[in-house]
Amino acid sequence: MGRSKQRKKATPPAPRPDLQRREIDAEVLHAHLERGRAAMGEEGYIELRTVVDTMAFLSKEVAAEGMTLDGLRHVLFGPRTESTAAVCKKPVVPKTKGPDDPKAKGHGRKGAKDYPGADRVKTALEGVQSGDPCPECPNGKLYEQAEPATLIRVNGVSPFRATIYEQARWRCNLCDFILTAPEPAGVGPAKYDASVAALLALLRYGVGLPHNRIAVLQACFGIPFAVSTQWEIVLEAAGLLQPIHAELMRQAAQGKVLHNDDTPMRILNRKTFEKEGRKAIQTTAILSDLGANRIALFITGQNHAGENLGAILEHRAEDLAKPIQMCDALAANMVGDAGALNTILAHCLVHARRKFVEVETKFPDDVHYLLESLKVVYRNDALAKEGGMDPGARLAFHQEGSASVMKELEEWLRVQFEEHKVEPNSGLGKAIKYMRKHWKELTLFLRVPGAPLDNSAAERVVKRAIMHRKNSLYYRTQQGANVGDAFMSLIHTAELNGVSAYDYLLNLLEHTKEAEAKPGDWMPWNYLSALQAIPA
């Protein structure tokens, strides 16, 4: 055996004499700055004074008792949330409950109704019938209750389980003929059935668990599941579901409101790219609102969100009115102008608001005024949703309660520039300039029924692609990206419509011929009816 090498002990670096800690009062530094004020000029004096004040403030905060890393992060970068109360640093006033307020839900534990996918086993009480005498009181009788008592027991199992059928074999001692017992009833010819593809797609593209982690997890249970095998299964399943995915894209083009947004993505094999002049790769998320139903689409490649949306809208029926397109004001969300996409353009009010939030520390009064104004608009929109108003009633409600607020805000924005109250190149000036430039698109909700206030719905959808990127880092090829897009579109659309994504994928894969023949009948919101129509 070779001799093992001894690791050298790491020695801490010797303290540098020029970096020794010294306690210096901020007032002493201010006095030094005052003496050199004339030599450095007013602008240099202000910059150095800002640095000194910042360091003094941070030193004081770090030395304060009870200061944590989270607290220091809040001081340096501001609050995590962009709510008006957090940005404006308003004190939190605890709500007092009145007599008519609903009671708290309780201890927070999950009850039996929160487990819709659990197996249910009914247990009878032996020897007891309806009308039997009560064992506790002499004159009472027992009657079965409609609501049974429940016990919940959760077991841990492998995501993918395997069964080995050991078939008895008999051999002839003269001719070596082998007689093997038949396969058990219900055992199909395929090693991996449809449930494997459905669950694998859900873990990979619904939860963001990479193939190699699934393989490691399965190895812990003694059921190997190689990465290459996983890829072959999802690739075959994606081909079988291609007609459903195509129908999903066709129906998304018929939406009344279409949200679109981009997020960066990475594909390793660049040989598959068609547009060699472009280096950036992104995943576009498109959310189509059909009224009662919603569709989420994911498209990964070199095209921008506007180009991908344009390709989807090519499938739109000619007799339909222009859809509302909600996005932020980036050029990537468009193709030329709104006329090129033949949409009614609406811009995200949250993006415009965020530009003011970013400069709150320097212009608190101006930012607070704008946030309080928009707070009224969002409160009215929440009331409209709570009241279940249709698009027309919602529009009338906003015109009555929000139009005057937005008009005053528009006048305030105009005055800031025309009366030279704000430097145009300052942070506040740029935020005002952005809002004035896109005012027409930002206020579409005051003129067109059904126009949303912001693009938050698309940002929630695009998080699916972001989760995949954080877990898996990249797609290897464009084909892999296409498979991921198809499954993420089907999974997230099912979730948006309150359907179990696993059950949906499983039924699609078990009835691929029926789904291919009539894909419109196998959308997440109507596939159960198509399933019931299949002969037994």
N, C-alpha and C positions, 0 to 999 in steps of 0.2 A: 504493500500500500504506500502511496506517495504521502509525503509529509504535507499537512495542510498549512496554508499560509496564514500567518497571524496578521489580523487587521490592525492597522495603526490607529491609535486613539486620536480622535479629532481634538485638537487644542483650540480653545476659543482665541480669537484675535486679541492682541494686546490693545488696551485702550489708547487712542490717539490723544496726545495732550491738547491738540487744538480743537477737539470735539468734546471736551469735558463739559458736564452740565453746569450751567451758571444761572442763578436766579437774578433776573433783571426786571426791574419795575417798568411797566409800560410808560409811566410818566417820564422816566429818565430818557427813554427812547424818543418820546415826543419832544422833550427839550432839545435833544440833539438835532432833530429834524427842523425845529424852529430856527436854530442857529444857522443851519445850512439852507434855509428856505429861499433866500435871495439868490444863492449861487445855482441851485438846481432848477429854479423856475417853478411857476405855480402848478403846471401839469405834472412835473416830476415829483413835486412835494405831495400832491394828492395821491399819486400812485403808491409812493413809499408809505404814506400815512395809512392807506388802505391795507397794505401788506402787514404793517405793524399791528393794526387793530385786529386783523384776521388771526394772526398768530397768537395775540394776547387772548382773544376770545376762545380759540381752540384749546389753548393751554389751561384756561380756567375750566372749560367744560370737561377736559380729560381728567383734571385733578379733582373734580367735584365728586362727592361721596355718592355712590350708587350708580355712577355712569357706566353703561354697558356698551358693547359693540353695536348693538341695535340702536341704542340711543345716539351714539356718535354718528352712525349712518344716517339717522333721521336728521341730525343737525347739518350734515354735509350735503345730503342729496334730497332732503325734503321728505314729505310723507309718501307712502307707497300708493295710496289712493288719491284720486283727483277730485274727490267730492268737494263741494263748496265749503263745507265745515272744516275739512282737513286743510285745504289750501289757505283759507282765510284764518286758520288757527282759532276757530271759535271754541269756547269751552263746551264740553259735552254735558247737556242737562239731562239727568235721568228722567225717564218717563214715569209718571204716576198713573197707576191703573185705576180706572173708574169702575163703578158697579156693573156697567154694561159691557166692559171689555171681555173678550174671550179668555178663557182660562188657559194656562200653560198646558202643553201637550203631555207633560209628565216627566218620567225619568229619562227619556231619550232612547230607551232600548227598543229594538225591533220586535214587532209583534208578528203573529202568524200571517197576517194579511200582507206583510212586507216581503214575503217569500213566495212570489207567484210561481217560481220554477221548481219549488220543492215537491218531492213525492209525498202524497198524503195517504195515510193508512188509517182506516177506521177500526176502532176497537169497541167491541160490544160488551155490555155488562151481563155476564152469564147468569141465568136463573131469575132475571127480573123482567116483568112484563108490565105493560100499561095498565094502571088501575090497581096494582099490588099495594098492600098497606105499607105505610111509612114506618121504618124501624125506630123513628125518634118520637113520634106522637101517636096516640092510639087511634084517632079518627081520620088521619090524613091518608091520601093516596098518591102514588107516584106516577108522573107523566113525563115522557121524554122531552127534553128541551131542544129547541131548534138550533141553538148555538152550542156546539160541544166545547168541552174543555180541551186545551191544546198543550202539547209538549213539543218543544223544538230541540232536535239533536242534529248537530252538524258534524260531518265526518270529513277527514282529509283523504283525497284520492289523487292519483296521477291524472293530469289532463288527458293523456291518451293511455287507455288500458288495452291490454292484449289478452286474448284467450287462445290457448293451445289445445286443440282437439286431438287426443291420442287415439287413433283408429287401430283397432286390433287387426293383426295380420296373421294369416295362416299359410304355411308352405307345404306343398306336396313333396314327400320324400323321394319320389321317383322322377318326376318331370320338372321339379323346382317351380311349379306354378304358384303364384302368390295370390291369395284371396284376401282382399282388404275390406274392412267394414265401411259401409256408406257414410257419406257426410251427414251430420245432424241436420234436421229440418231447419230451414231459415238461414243457413250459412251460405252466403253468396260466393261467387267465384273470385271476387277481387279481394286482395289482401287488405287494402285500405278502403273502407266504405265511404259514403258521402258525408257521414258525420265527421270523419277525420278532416276532410277538406274544409268543411264549414268551420270547425273549431280552430283549425290551423290559420285560416284566413282571418278569423276574429282576433286571435292572439297576435298575429303578425301585423295586421293593418288596422285593427280596431283598438288594440291596447298598446301597440308599438313595441312588442317583444321581438327582438331579432331572432333569426333562425338559429344562430349558434347558442343563444341562451336557452331556447326551447330544447335544443339537443342536450345541453348540460343538465337541465331540469329533468328531462326524461331519463337520463343516465342514472340520476339519483334514485329513481324508482325501479331500476333494473329493466327498463323497456327502451332500448336504443331507438333513436329517431334521427338519422343522419341529416345534415344540412342539405345535401344534394337531393335526398328523397323528399324533403319538405318542399324544395323548390319545384321538383317535378310535379308534385301534387297540386300546388297552387297554380302553376302554369296551365295544367290541364283543366282545372276548374275554371280559371279565367276564360279559357276558350269556350267552355260550355255556356258560360254566362254572358258571352259577348252580345247576343241578341237583346237581352234584358238591359244591359248597359247602354246599348245604342238607343233603345226605346226611352230610357231614362233621359238621355241627352235630347231626344226629339221633344219629349213632353216639357222639359225644362225651358225650351225655346218659346213655349206658349205662355210663359208666366206673365203676370201683370207687373211685378216688380222684380228686377234682377240686381242683386248685389254682386260686386266683384272685388277681389283683392289679391295681392301677390305676396309670396314669401320666398326667400332664397332657397335653392335646393342644389344638390351636387350629384352629378353622374360621372363615374370614373372613366368609362370608355367613351372618349370624345370622337371616335371614328364614326359613330352612328349619327352625328349631328349633320344637319343639312345646311344650316346657315353658318358657314365658317367664319363670317365676319363678326359674329356675336360670341362673346365669351360667357356672359351671364346666363345662368339657368335658374328658373323659378317654377314654383308650383302655384297655379292660379286656382283660387277657390271661388266658385260661382254658386250663389244661393238664389234659387228661383221660387218666388211666392206665387202659387197657383190659386190662392184663396183659402180653400179648406186644407190643401196639402202643400208641402214644401219639398224641394229637391236640392240636394247638395252635390256639386260636381267638382272633381279635382282633375287638373290637367297639368302635367309636368313636361317641360321642354324649354326651348329657346324663345318661344313666342311670349309676348307680354299679355297681361290680363285683357287689354282691349282687343288684341288680335284673337285671343281664345274666345272671348265673348262674341266677336263678330262671326267666328266659325260656327258657334252654337246658333246664333240668330239666323243663319242661312236656312235653318229648318223651321222657321216660324211661318205660320199660315199667313197668306197675303191679306186675308180679310180681317185680321185682327188689328186693333189700334196699336199705336206705338207703346212699347213698354217703358216703364220708369227705370232708369239705370242709376243706382246709388253707388258711389265710389268716392274716394278722395280726389284731390285736384291734380294728382300726378299725371304727366303726359302718357305714362305707360298704361293707364287705365282707359285710354281712348285710342281711336284710329282716326287721325286727323282731328275732326271735331265731332260733336254729337250727331250731326247730320249724316256722317259717314256710317255710323252704326244704326241710324234711324231710330234713335231713342230719345226720351225726354230726360235730360240730364239733371241729376240731383247730387249735391255734394254733402259731405259728412260734416255735421255741425260740431261733433266731438273733436275732429282734427283742428278746426278753427279755434275752438275753445282751448285746446291744449297749448297752442302757441302763446296764449295769454297766461296760462298756468305756469309756463316755463320762465316767465319774467316777473312773477308775483313778488319776489323779494325786492326788486328794484322799483316796481310801480304798484305798490299794494292797493292804493285807493282806486286807481283806474281799473285794475284787474278785478277787485271786489265788486265794483259797479257792474261790470260785464257778467260776472258769474251769477250775481243775484238776479240779473235780468233773464239770463238763460234758465235759471232755476225755475222761474215762473212758467216758462214754456214747457220744460220737461215735466213739471207737476201737472200741467193741463193735459199733456199727452198720456201721463199715467192714469189720470182720471178718465180719459176717453177709453183706455183699454179696460179699466176696471168696470166701466159702464157697459162694455160690449158694444160700443158704437160702430156702425158700419162706416165705410170710407166717407160717404157724404156727410153723415152726422158729425164725424170727427173733424172734417174740414170746416164745417160751420162753427163748431165749438172752438177751434183754433182761431178762426177769423174773429170771433167775438172776444176771446180771452187772451190771445197771444199776439194778434196783429198790432195792437197799440204798443205793446212792449217792444216788439221788434222795430216798429217805426221810430220810437224814441231812441233805441239803440243805434239805428242807422243814422239818425241826426247827430247823435253824440260822436260817432265815428267820423262823420264829415267835419264837425266843428274842430276836432283835434288837429286836423291837418290845415284846414282853411284859416284858422285863427292861430296857427303856429304854436300850439300848446305842446306838441310832441315832435321830437326830432325824427324825421322819416327814416333815418338809418339806424335808429336805436332798436332794441328788441321789441319795445311796445309799438314803435312805428311800423316795423315789419309785420307784426301781428295784425295791426289795423289795416295795413295795405292788403294783406292776404284776404281779410274778411270783406273789405270793400270790393275787391276785384271779383270775388265769387259770390257776391251778395244774392244775385238772382238764383243761382243754383242752391245756395244755402237756405233759401226761404221758399223753396218749391212747395213745402207742406202747407203754405198759406194760400196756394192757388190750385193745386191739383189733388183730387181725392186719392187717398192711399199712399201719398208720398211720405217716406219715412224721414225721421229727423237726422239719423246718422247711419253709419255703416257698421255698427257694433255687431249686428247679426253675422255679417261676413267675417269679421275678425274672430268671432267665436268658432266659426266653421274652419277657418284656416289654421286654428290651433291643432287640428287633427294632423295636418302636414308638419307643423312645427314639432309636435310630439314625436312623430316618426323620425324627423331629422335629428332630434336630440338623442334618440335611442339608437338609431341605426347609422347615423352620420351621413349615409349616401345610398344611392342606387348604383348597382354595378353597371347596368346597361340601360338603354332607352326602353327595351322590352320589359325589364324589371320595373321601371317607372310606370309603364302602361298598366302592368298587372296591379301595382299598388294603387294607381288612380282608380281603376275599375272597382276594386274591393272597397276602398275607402268611400267611394261614391255610394255604393250599395249599402254599406254598413251605416254610414252616417244618415243617409236618407231614411232608412228604416227607423233609426233612433229619433229623428226629427218628427216622425209620424206616429210615435208611440208604439212601435212594433219591435218585438224581440229580434235583434239582428241575427242571432244564431238560428232561431227557428226559420227565419226568412231564407237565409242562405241554404239551410238544410233542405227545405221544401223545394227550392229552386233546383238544387243539384239532384234531388230524387225525381224530379219531373221535368227534366230538360227538354224532352220532345214536346210536351204540352206547352211549355213556356216559349219555346222557339216558334211554335205555330201561331200563338196569339200572345205576344209579349205585353201588349197593352193590358191584358187581364191579369198580369202577374206583377203589378206594381205593389209596393209595400202596403198601400191602403186598400187594395182590393184582391190580393192574392188568396185570402182565405175563402172568398166566394168561388174563385176558380178551382180551389182545392176541393171544395165540397161538391162541385159539379162533375168531378171525375168519377166514372163508374167504379164501384168497389172491385 
